[in-house]
Amino acid sequence: MDQTRSITPVPPDHPRAAPESGSSHKKKKYWIWIVAFIFASLILYWIFAGRNQSQPAAQATGGRRGFSGPVTLTTATATKGDIGVYLNAIGTVTALYTDSITAQVTGVITAVHYQEGQYVRKGDPLIDIDARPYEAQVTQAEGALERDQNLLAQAQMDLKRYEDAWARNAIPRQTFEDQQKLVLQDQGTVKNDQGTLRYDQVQVLYCHITAPIDGRVGLRLVDPGNLVTANATTTLLVITETQPITVVATISEDDLGEVMSQPRHGVGLVLDAWDRANDKKLASGKVTSFDNQIDTTTGTIKLRASYDNKNGELYPNEFVNTRLLVKTLHDQILLPSSAIQHNGSTAFVYVIQNDQANVRTVKTGVSEGGKTAVEGVNAGEVVADSSFEKLQNGSKVTISKTPLQISTPGGNAP
């Protein structure tokens, strides 16, 4: 028996039609989110693209935006003057003479005449050693000398008698010649005695040590009662000459040609000595000599400069910074170094004319003491010396009569 199933269409509002309708709705929402995401991405892209395009413009003006009014600043005036060309180097204070005194006789120290750190003059007494044994030797040498001098005088008297007798043929020639040789022997003995006496007298002098040079004595190394030995390595005291004093400095071999091209091949150039921090100038001296060869390990050459050091500014073995004045440039246009701005390798200034800042490129030269020699500016022209972060070409300015707070230089030309 055949059974036929009839299919009845489901009405749209029937509950069984709901799942198919829900799936279609989800697909529509999915596409709406995709379109919204794309739209938002385009908006963000336009925003960031516009910002990136505006950055070069900001950089072209040095990032100086928002300063529509006059810029308050301080100024500096270009002047004409002289500026020195210096070479900086490190140096060491070196004494011309340093004497380490040792004993030349053996004996007991009887007196120490100096104080530690005392400045002594040449010939001042320093140390006494017991001289009595050596004085006794002097007395013995003097006695031997007197005896032999009298023997010589007696031989000379006899020679005179023999000479007269020989003239009358009263004595043999041999007797006369023997007496001549006897006189010569006595003369040699007297000379030997004189040498012995002088040696003993020198030994006595060695017992009284005096200053061989002018200088400052170091710390005391021996005391009265100490026994010292002749020609020992023990140092009794050290004297260092401090007036005058020298500084030994080094300069690069690359700068040697410029130094040697100066008059007298650089001898007489001024060498300033500064302290370790380079804050205080200690003294000024003049170059006296150069070393005779370049140190191949460092590529430098040594020079020596002399200083009066009357006030004791320089101390032996002290480290100093040195500045060698090679030459002086005359009639240069000078500006404060703080007024010169840089954009890469280009240097420029803001020239103030009619209350307006105008950029002008300059060529910089030697810098010294906060001043820089420049080309491109005339003496008497006024340039900006502050507020560079606000300035651009053509900015209206107001000149302040009081110093402004120091700010970091702009560094970019407008």
Buried (B, 14 or more C-beta within 10 A) or exposed (E): EEEEEEEEEEEEEEEEEEEEEEEEEEEEEEEEEEEEEEEEEEEEEEEEEEEEEEEEEEEEBBEBEEBEEBBEBBBBBBEEEEBBBBBEBEBBBBBBEBBEBBBBBBBEBBEBBBEEEBBBEEEBBBBBBBBEEBBEBBEEBBEBBEEBBEBBEEBBEEBEEBEEBBEEEEBEEEEBEEBEEBBEEBBEBBEEBBEBBEEBBEBBEBBBBBBBBBBBBBEBBBEEEBEBEEEEEEBBBBBBBBBBBBBBBBBEBEBBEBBEEBEEEBBEBBBBBBBEEEEEEBBBBEBBBBEEEBEEEEEBBBBBBBBEBEEEBBBBEBEBBBBBBBBEBEEBBBBBBBBBBBBEEEBBBBBBEEEBBBBBEBEBBBBBEEBBBBEBBEEEBBBBBBBBBBBBBEBEBEEEEEEEEEEEBBEBBB
